[in-house]
Amino acid sequence: MTARLLLALALLPTATATAEVYRWVDEQGTVHFSDEPPAAGAEPMPLKSPAVVSVPSPTQGAAQGSAARQGEDEAEGASAYKALEITAPSEGEIIFQTLPVVEVAFELSPALQVGADHRVAIVLDGEPVAETRNAGTTITDVLPGPHTVAAQVLDAEGRRLIGSPPVSFFVRRRSAIAGPNPPGVNPPAVSAPAFPRAP
């Protein structure tokens, strides 16, 4: 009886925690507890306020879990790949082309994790234009003029794991019949045919 009463008192809500509980011992030596003072000789017992535990809402829990997973993915990507670099075209290269295409190659260390559905995105002038799981690819519709190209490793959900520094290059269009000579190269001299003199 006493144990059950003590348990009930411990579980009382905050609203009743401020009420007084009295303790007294009867003539037979039995200890009693009550929220009403009986005869003289009862001693009031102070009650402790119950501890309040804050439980996050489902929305907060989901947001915290998503942020934790994102942090884990970024850490995993940082540890999975150490270096990514564009090897073609080279910095400052001038490309003479007859078709509006450019070959892009890169080096990734360690190798791409194809089994984890990772891929490499090629970014031309700040816009993604191609994806590949090989060590290079061909990008099309590259107009004459200055350009920059970079590469990024993406995971299965499209998150960026590592990126390469951008490389600047220049494209010049060459005619399919007879293109212009590279800078500094002059066309060969052509001599006029010699006509026979009149007798």
C-alpha positions in Angstrom: 0.0 0.0 0.0 2.8 2.4 1.0 4.8 1.6 -2.1 1.9 2.2 -4.4 1.2 5.5 -2.8 4.8 6.6 -3.1 4.7 5.6 -6.8 1.5 7.6 -7.4 3.0 10.6 -5.7 6.1 10.4 -7.9 3.9 10.4 -11.0 1.8 13.3 -10.0 1.7 16.0 -12.7 3.2 19.5 -12.2 -0.1 21.0 -11.3 -0.4 18.8 -8.1 3.3 18.8 -7.3 2.9 22.1 -5.5 0.3 20.6 -3.1 1.5 19.4 0.3 1.6 15.7 1.4 1.5 14.8 5.1 3.2 11.9 6.8 2.5 10.5 10.2 2.9 7.3 12.2 -0.1 5.8 14.0 0.0 4.0 17.4 0.8 0.6 15.7 3.9 2.2 14.1 2.4 2.2 10.5 3.5 5.1 8.4 0.7 6.9 6.5 0.7 9.5 3.7 -2.2 11.9 2.8 -2.8 15.1 1.0 -5.0 16.3 3.9 -3.7 16.9 7.4 -5.1 14.4 9.9 -4.6 14.8 13.6 -1.8 16.7 15.2 1.7 15.4 14.7 1.6 15.0 10.9 4.7 16.4 9.1 4.3 18.0 5.7 6.6 16.5 3.0 7.9 18.7 0.1 7.5 17.3 -3.4 10.0 17.7 -6.2 8.8 19.0 -9.5 8.8 16.3 -12.2 11.5 16.4 -14.8 10.3 17.8 -18.2 11.7 16.0 -21.3 11.5 17.8 -24.6 10.7 15.4 -27.5 11.4 16.7 -31.0 8.5 16.7 -33.5 8.5 14.3 -36.4 9.3 17.2 -38.8 12.3 18.3 -36.7 13.5 14.7 -36.4 13.3 14.3 -40.2 15.2 17.5 -40.8 17.9 16.6 -38.4 18.2 13.2 -39.9 18.5 14.6 -43.4 21.2 17.1 -42.3 23.1 14.3 -40.6 22.9 12.1 -43.7 24.0 15.0 -46.0 27.0 15.6 -43.7 27.9 11.9 -43.8 27.6 11.9 -47.7 29.9 14.9 -48.0 32.4 13.4 -45.6 32.3 10.1 -47.5 32.8 11.9 -50.8 35.7 13.9 -49.4 37.4 10.7 -48.3 36.5 8.7 -51.4 38.2 11.1 -54.0 41.4 13.0 -53.5 42.0 14.7 -56.9 40.2 15.6 -60.1 41.9 17.5 -63.0 41.1 18.3 -66.6 43.9 17.0 -68.9 42.4 18.0 -72.3 42.1 20.7 -73.4 45.1 22.2 -71.7 45.1 25.6 -70.1 45.2 28.4 -72.8 45.0 25.9 -75.7 43.7 27.2 -79.1 41.6 24.5 -80.8 41.1 24.6 -84.6 38.0 22.7 -85.5 36.0 21.9 -88.6 33.0 20.6 -86.5 31.6 22.3 -83.3 32.9 19.5 -81.0 35.7 19.4 -78.3 37.3 16.3 -76.8 37.5 16.6 -73.0 39.6 14.3 -70.8 40.3 14.2 -67.1 42.2 12.3 -64.4 40.4 11.2 -61.2 42.1 9.7 -58.1 41.2 7.1 -57.0 39.1 5.6 -59.8 35.4 6.4 -60.2 33.1 4.2 -58.1 30.8 3.0 -60.9 29.3 0.4 -58.6 28.0 3.2 -56.3 26.4 4.9 -59.4 28.9 7.8 -59.3 29.4 9.7 -62.5 31.4 12.7 -63.9 29.6 15.8 -65.1 31.3 18.1 -67.6 30.6 21.8 -67.1 31.1 24.1 -70.0 31.0 27.9 -69.3 29.3 27.2 -65.9 26.6 24.9 -67.4 26.5 21.1 -67.2 26.6 19.7 -70.7 27.4 16.0 -70.5 27.9 13.1 -68.0 30.2 10.1 -68.4 31.6 7.2 -66.4 34.7 7.0 -68.7 37.9 9.0 -68.5 36.7 11.5 -71.1 33.9 12.5 -73.4 33.0 14.7 -76.4 31.0 17.8 -76.0 29.1 19.3 -78.9 27.8 22.6 -80.1 31.0 24.4 -78.9 31.0 27.7 -80.8 34.1 29.7 -81.7 35.4 31.9 -79.0 36.8 31.7 -75.4 35.4 28.9 -73.1 36.0 27.3 -69.7 35.5 23.6 -68.9 35.5 21.8 -65.6 34.5 18.4 -64.2 32.5 17.3 -61.1 32.0 13.9 -59.6 28.3 13.3 -58.6 26.9 10.6 -56.4 23.7 8.5 -57.1 21.5 11.4 -55.9 23.3 14.1 -57.9 25.3 15.6 -55.0 28.7 17.0 -55.8 31.5 15.1 -54.2 34.6 16.7 -55.8 35.3 19.2 -58.5 38.2 20.1 -60.8 39.7 23.6 -61.3 38.3 25.2 -64.5 40.5 25.2 -67.6 40.3 28.1 -70.2 40.6 27.4 -73.9 39.8 29.1 -77.2 38.1 27.7 -80.3 38.7 28.8 -83.8 36.6 27.5 -86.8 38.5 26.0 -89.7 37.0 25.6 -93.1 36.5 22.1 -94.3 38.1 23.0 -97.6 41.0 25.1 -96.6 41.2 26.5 -93.1 43.3 29.4 -91.9 46.9 28.8 -90.9 47.8 28.8 -87.3 49.1 32.1 -85.9 52.6 33.0 -87.0 52.5 30.6 -90.0 52.5 32.4 -93.4 51.0 30.8 -96.6 53.6 29.5 -99.1 54.5 31.9 -101.9 53.0 31.1 -105.3 54.9 32.1 -108.4 53.0 33.1 -111.6 53.5 30.7 -114.5 56.1 31.8 -117.1 54.8 32.4 -120.6 57.1 31.9 -123.6 58.4 35.0 -125.3 57.3 35.9 -128.8 60.0 35.2 -131.4 
